């Protein structure tokens, strides 16, 4: 019994669901505003069907080309990689067309057990993953637990605010033998495979200096640093992004964890449904930290990847590419679509889009601009 023919339902979709809910073709704007039309006229139904068929065709085409490289229309190559957490995941990632692994979550080796994994077990697992990737790069993140993810064999005092507590690298530095054992296992595999190591939750330069020393010691214990080994940091804490120029002089790469970076920049816990609207990685304040990181990296010839949820969000792709990100790592299901989006982007247009996004005042405005660009 509604008099209006049009009903608009406003809804906050978690950005991660967007690629799953619908593949963004020409219908992008309709999907993103989430409009529902009551008693649509027949021509509108026909148009919607045509769009749905177009989207389905595009998705099919994207899947058929998933393994091919993703290069923008003006020749900028973007590495589209997978976030994984097991040997099976590594095989699935290759099947899905991944150019490599941008985030190996090593926690799976540590959770649900009463003793830590041996160095041999770790090495064996990392080696199987590297072999499954057949020469594609593997970025291994050291243990990222603590805070909201405690370890049964490492009893720690309860923390009032675990997200601001001893998590990520802070825990690794507090338990150096745990971290050293992991680094040695990774270095042994890096001697024969393209393994890169990255450290989570780095906040200040002195932590990086401690880690560098530890990597050096671990390398000495196993007979030297593998040739061409890259070690880098995750950009999750605003203090690191704000000091990106200092870090860029000494790290080999940056990988931006947009979920945590967003949570810490906006002081909005990422799991809180009431804050889903606020905790958006495309907020200009978050983009400004990504921009700062990319500029510092470019000045020192380092590469920047993104391994948070934003990497798999089609609307974020042109913005991230425009800011200078050259590696996007995501859930394997998103790879075909993201490669398709990259192939539709002109990097110099994307740079203009990103520059205008930095001047905007809300994540919604950025999403609308990206949506118009992709529909363009």
N, C-alpha and C positions, 0 to 999 in steps of 0.2 A: 504493500500500500504506500509506495513512495511516489510523490508527484514527480520528482526529477527523473529524467531518463539516464542521467549520468551520475555515477557514484564513484568518488575517488577514495580509495583506501590507501592511507599513508602507512607505510610499514618500513621498519628499519631492518633491512636484510643484512645479515653478517656478510661483509664483502666476500668471504671465502665461499659463500653459498652461491654467489652470482653465477660463476662459471657452470655450476652444477645445475642450477635452476633453469638457465637457458643460455644457449650459446649466443653471444652478442653479434647479431648480424644487423641488418637495417632496422630491426625492431627494438634496438637498444633503448631508445627514449621511452617507449611504452613500458618495457619491462622495468626500467629503473624507477619510473614514477609509480608503478604498481597500480595503474588505473583499471577499474572494472566497469564495463559498460552494460547496463541493463537494456534488454530488447534492442540489440544493435540492428541497424538497417542492413539488408542483404549485401549491399556492395561493401560494407565494412567487414562483414564476415568473409566475403570472398578475398578481400585484401589481406585479412589476417591469415587465411589459409595459404595464400600465395607466399606471404612472408615466412610462415612456418615451414613451407616446402623449401623455400630458398635457404633458410637456416639449416635445415636437415641436410640439404645438398652440400652446403658449405662445410658442415661438420664432417660429412663423409669424405669430402675432398681433403680437409685438413688431416684426417686420420690417415689417409693414403700417403700423405707426404710427411708424416710425423718424423721419420728418421732423417729426412734431408735437413741440411743446415738452415737456420733462420737468419736471413739477411734482409735488411731494410731495402726499400726501393732505391736508395742512393748508396747501397753497398756497405753499410755498417753491419758487421757480423755480431750477433748476440748469442751467447752460449745459453741454451735452455736445458737446465739440469734438473735432477730429481732430489727431493729430500727423502731419505730412507732410514730404516731402523732395523735391517736384518739382511741376511744373505738372499733370502727369497725376494725381498724388496728390490735388491740390486738387479736380479734377473728381470723382474717385472718392469723396472725402470728402462732397461735396454729395449725390452719389447715395446714399451710405450714411446720410444723414439728419443730418449734422453741423450744429450751430448756428453753427459758425465753425471757426477753426483756432487751437488753443491753443499750438501749437509748430510753427513752420516752421524745420526744420533747414536752415540756409543752407549747410552744408558741401558739399552736392552741387555747388555752383557752383565749388568750390575744389579738390576732390579730383581725382586722376588727370589733372593738367595741369601743364605746366612753367612757366606764367606765371599770375599772378592774373587773375581776370576783370576786365574794364574796368568802370568805374562805369556806363556806358551799358548793358552787358549785364546787370549786376545789376538796374538800375532796370527794364529791360524785363521781366526774369523776375519780379520782385516784382509788377509791374503786371499781368502775365498771371495770376498767382496770385490777386491781389486781385479781378480781373475775374471769374475763374472762381467766386469765392465770392459774387458778386452782392450786395455790401453787407453780408455777414456779417463779423464782426471777424476780423482776421488778426494773431496775435501772432508777431512775427518775432524769432527768437533770433539775436543776432550770433554770428559765427564761433566755434564751439566745437571747436577742434582743439588740437593739442599733446598732451603726455602720450602716450597710447596711439595718437593719430591724427596723425602728423607730416605736414607739407605738403612735397611735393617741391621747390617753389620757395622754401622758407624753411628752408634748412639750419640746424638748431639743434644745440648740443652734446648728446650722448647723456645721458640722466638715469638715475640709479640707480633712482629710484622715480617713474616718469612720472605716476602718479595723484596724487602729492603735488608735482608739478612745475609747469612753466610751461604751464598749459592754460587754456582758456576766456578770460575777460577778462584774465588775467595776460599771455597772449600778445598780446591786443589792445592792452594798454597798453605792451607792449614794442615793438610794431610799430604805432605810432599812425596812420601813413598808411593802412595796410590797414584799420584800424577806421574811420577818418574817411571813407574812400571808401564803405564799406558803410553808414555812418550817413547820409551825404548821399543815397545812392540810396534808402534807406528813407524818408527825410523827404520826398523829391520825390513818392513814391507816397502818402505819408500826407497830402499836401495835398489829395488827391481821394478817398481811400479810408480806411476805418477801420483803419488800421495802428497797432499798438502795438509798441514795441520793448522787448526784454528782454535783459539781460546775464547770461551764465552765469558760475558760479564766483566770485561776489563773496564775499569773506571779511571785509573790514573797511570801515568807513565812508569812509576816505580814498580807496579805490578808486571808490566811488560818487561822491564829490565830483569826482574827476578825470573820470569819465564825464559827469557833469552839465555840466561845463565844456566838454568836447568836443562834446556835443550842441548846446550853445549856440553854439559856434563854427561847427559844421557848418550850423546853421540860418541864421546870419548870412551865410554864404557862398552860400546858395541863396535868400536873400530872406525869411527869417523862419521862426519856429516855426509849424507848422500848428495851426489851432484845435483844441482838445480832444485834442491828442496825449497819449497815456499812455506813460510810460516806467517800467519796473519791473525787478526783480531776480529771478533764480532763487535759490531757497533750496536749496542743495546742501551748504553747508559749515555745520557746527554753530555756528561762531562767529557767523554771520549770524542764525541762528534765536535764539540766546541774546541777541542784541542787537536783536531784532525791534522793540522799542519805539522805539529810536533810528532805525532804518530806516523804520518806518511813518510817522514824522513827515515824511519827505522823498521817499519813492518813491510812485508812483501805484498799484502793485499788486505782489503777490508771486506767483511761480509755483513750486511745490515740485517739484523733481526728485527723486522718492522713491528712484530707483535709487542716485544718488550720495549723497543724504542718509543712506540706510541704510548704504551702504558705509563712509562716513566716521564715522558714529555708532558702528557696531559693529566698526570696524576689520576688516571682512570683505570682501575683494575680490569684487565682484558676479559676476565670471565664473568663480570657482573652484567647481567642482562639489562639492568636499568641504564647502564652507561654505554650500551652498544652503539648508540648514535655518536657519542663523544669520542670513543676509542676508535677513530678511523685514521688509518695510516696516510690517507690523502689530505689530512689537515695541513694547511700551509706551514704551521710551525714545525711539524714533523718533516715536511718536504724541505724546509729551510736547513734542517740538520743534515739531511741526505745530500742536499746541494753543497753544503760546506765540506762534507766528507769527499764528495766527488771532485770538487775543485782542488782540494789539497792532494788527493791521490793523483790527479792528472799532472800536477806540477812536479811530482816526484816519479812519474811513470809507473804508478801502481794501478792494479785493476780493482774495481768495486763490484761486488755481487750483492744480490738481495735474496735472503733465504726465508723471509717471513711470509705470512699469508698474502701480502700485497703482490708478491712475485707472480702468483697464479691468478690474480684478478685482472681480467682483460682491460678494464678501465685504467688500471694503474700502469699498465705496460708502456703506453706512449709517454706518460709523464716520467717514468723511471729512465726510459731510454733517452728522453730529452735532457735529463739531469746528468747523464753520462755513465749510467750503470751499464756494464757489458755482459753480466752474467745474471740470469734469473733462475732460481732454484725453487721447485714446487712439488706438490703432490703429483705423482706420475699421471693421474687422470687429466690434469690440466695441460700437459705438455703440447699435445697436438693443437689445441686451441690457441695457446699463447704463441706458438711458432707461426700460426696463421695470422695472428694480430701483428706480430713483428714484420711479417712480409708485406703488410699493407701500410706500414709506417714509412714516412720520409723523415730521416733523422733530423734534418734541419728544420722541418715543420714542427717536429716533436720538441726541438729545443725552444722554439718560440712558444709552443703550448706550455712547456714546463716553466719558462720565464714568466708567463702570464699567471700560471697557477701560484707561483710564489707571492704574487701581489694580491691574491684573493683573500677573502676573510673567512671562508668556511670550507669544510670538506665537501659539502653539497655542491657549492659553486664549482669546485674543481672537478667533481664527478660529472656535472652537467657539461662542462667545457670538453672533457675527455670524450664523453658520449657523442657530443656534436662532431668532434674531430673524427671519431671512428665511423660515424654515420655518413660523414662528408663524402 
